[in-house]
Each structure stands twice: as structure tokens, then as C-alpha cells.
Amino acid sequence: MNVQIAEWTLLNDQNACSITYLCDVSGLSEGEVNELIENGLITPIDDNAMAKIFPMHSIVTVSSARRLRDDFELDSHGMILALTLMQRIDDLQSELQQLRAHSIK
């Protein structure tokens, strides 16, 4: 018998996690996560706090960054560029859906 154990995490804005947790779940180094922060791809809840705390949905971003890095053998600059472009595409698709919804009314 093969038993699989899964860990579920609620990815919402009410829960938060540390930079260490983001590194652990994504496989990125702390330096790579800091580059994502510097480039505005993930944002701490409070920029002025000593310990950076992030919304749980940041896990999706750091995991995507690691997959891009590993799957396409990207350096950190390529990883950030690819992730930035993917987020921009998502934003444009959301905006297009909103415009389509308003034009139907």
C-alpha cells in the first residue's frame, strides 16, 4: 500500500509567512527571494518591520520563480524577467475580461 501525505496551506491575505518559509517551500535561496522583493514581484506586509512577513499568496510567486529557474535553466535576471512578463500577461488578461464584462452590459 502506498500512502501519500499532502500538506495544504490556505493562500489568502489573512495568513502570513516569513521569508524563511518562502525559501523552504519554493527551493529558492534567500538571496533569490530578496531579488524578487527588490523587483516588486513580492511585497512584504510591512516594509518597515525588521522581520519581513509576506501574505501567503506569495508562495505561488516564489514557486513559479523556482520552476522557471529550473525548467529553463535561467539565471536570476532571466527568472525575474520571465516572472515579470508572466505577471504582466495575467494583469492584462484580467483587465481584458473586465472590459469584456462591461461591454456586455
N, C-alpha and C positions, 0 to 999 in steps of 0.2 A: 504494500500500500504506500502510495506517495502522498505526503502531506505538504501542502503549500501554505505558508503563513504570509499574510499581507498586512501591511500597516497602512491605515487610512488617516489622512490628515485633511481637515476642513480648511479649504483655501479661501478664506474670506478676509474682510478688512477688520474684523473684530479681534482676530487672533494675531499674534506676533511671534517673531523668531529672531534669533541672534545671527550675526554674520558667521559664527562657527557652525551653526545648524545649517545655514545655506551651503557652506562648504562641504559639510558632511553628506547632505542629501544629493548634492549635484556632482561632487567629484572635482569641483574647481578648487584652485588654491585661493588663499585669502587675497593674494595679490591680484588674481584674475577677477575676483568679486569686487575688489576695490576699483578696478578699472571700469567695471560695469557701473559702479556708483558714480565715478568721475565723469562718465559719458552720459549720465542721466537715464540709463536703462533700468536701474532700480533705484528707489529713493527711500532712505530711512524715514521712519515715522517722525523723528525729531532730530534735525540736523545738528542741534546744539548739545545733544546728550553725549556724555563721554562714551558710553557703550551704545553702539548703533543697533537699533531694533527695527525690523522690517515687517511689513504686512506679509501674511502667509502666501499671498498670491505671487510674491517674488520668487517662490520656489519654481514656478513654471518658467520664469525668465532665465534663472540660473541653470535649470536643467536643459532648456533649449540651447543655451550658450554652450554647455558642455557637449551636447550632441553635435552641434555644428562644428565645434573644435575637433572632435574625434572623428566624425564621419567624413569631413572634408579636409582633415589634416591642416587646419588653419592655425596661424599664429594668433596672438591676442588681438592684433589690429584687424585681421580678416574676420575673426569671430565677432568683434564689435560691429564692424561694418555690416556683415550679414544679418546680425540680430537687429540692428537699427533699421535696415531695409525691410525686414520681415514685419517689424512693429509698424513701420510706416504703411505698408500694404494693408495690414489689419485695420489701421485707423482709417485709411481711405475706403476700404470695403464697408466699414461701419457707417461712414459718412454717406456713401452711396446708397446704402439700404435706407437710411433716414430720409434722404432726398426722394427716393422712390416711394416711400410710405407717405410722404407729404403730397406728392404729385397725384397719388391715387385718390386722395380725399377731395 
